Amino acid sequence: MHTPHDPNPHQVRVLAIPGSLRRHSYNRSLLEAAAEVAPSWMPVWVYEDLAEVPLFNEDLEVGGPPSGVQRLHDAVAWADAVLIATPAYNQSVPGVLKNALDWLSRADPPASLSGKPVAVTGVTTGPWGTRIAQTMLRQMLVSMQAVLLPQPMLYVREAGEVFDDAGRLVDPSTRERLGELVEALGMWAMHVPGYNARQRERRMAEAG
Ligand SMILES: Cc1cc2nc3c(=O)[nH]c(=O)nc-3n(C[C@H](O)[C@H](O)[C@H](O)COP(=O)(O)O)c2cc1C
């Protein structure tokens, strides 16, 4: 597992956010597989603390964000790019993910998704593979001014066929397409304004 404290500055750091809190979530498993297939220059941090983000309430913004939100802000600020895997709940994005995005929409850069390279994917157990949910997620991200990776799309359907009983992504074709998505996000991130400046800052911080 990669950690958020990897000191190498020549990287595209990816924060991977699963839109499900379920212990055996396929979407989290997909992101764990993304960490496995990612090239070595792309450390992937699969976010585990979405349950700590309270339901959004403007009253809670007074005096600074709650600790669970601050942790999410810190994770987004660490990342050069974000990969979100959403389930489909009633053909849409689960409330837990929408809630986290609403909080992030209130943050300032670098903790917000504004100007941040973002890719989306998702898994369902059914035959439709989160097509509508991902479309809705993309729409939200556009309104948050995220810099969305346009292609490739990855809709993983019938999860029981592509993950084994331990939750490992075992379907070779899905693993390959996931690798293509992750690498495309890395290349995308390097071309989004701000990347080079951040790398320079990181190198200077490293040099002391
Ligand atoms: C409230 C709820 C609504 C769901 N709605 C859909 C749906 O509209 N389409 C679909 O393909 N699957 C639907 N599912 C099934 C989910 O895709 C499936 O449970 C998936 O495994 C959830 O993602 P996770 O494994 O990451 O938790 C729904 C599941 C729940 C709990």
The ligand as a Gaussian input file, in Angstrom:
#p B3LYP/6-31G(d) Opt

LIG

0 1
 C      -29.469000       1.450000      -2.364000
 C      -28.897000       0.670000      -3.520000
 C      -29.285000       0.976000      -4.809000
 C      -28.733000       0.297000      -5.902000
 N      -29.088000       0.654000      -7.161000
 C      -28.497000       0.061000      -8.217000
 C      -28.770000       0.515000      -9.538000
 O      -29.537000       1.417000      -9.743000
 N      -28.129000      -0.106000     -10.570000
 C      -27.257000      -1.129000     -10.367000
 O      -26.685000      -1.653000     -11.335000
 N      -26.968000      -1.580000      -9.119000
 C      -27.557000      -1.006000      -8.051000
 N      -27.263000      -1.418000      -6.783000
 C      -26.323000      -2.521000      -6.591000
 C      -24.904000      -1.986000      -6.439000
 O      -24.379000      -1.710000      -7.713000
 C      -24.043000      -3.049000      -5.741000
 O      -24.551000      -3.243000      -4.452000
 C      -22.576000      -2.643000      -5.698000
 O      -21.857000      -3.776000      -5.335000
 C      -22.340000      -1.513000      -4.713000
 O      -20.991000      -1.108000      -4.758000
 P      -19.920000      -1.576000      -3.663000
 O      -19.673000      -3.060000      -3.897000
 O      -18.709000      -0.778000      -3.972000
 O      -20.469000      -1.332000      -2.308000
 C      -27.807000      -0.756000      -5.684000
 C      -27.445000      -1.070000      -4.363000
 C      -27.960000      -0.362000      -3.296000
 C      -27.518000      -0.710000      -1.894000

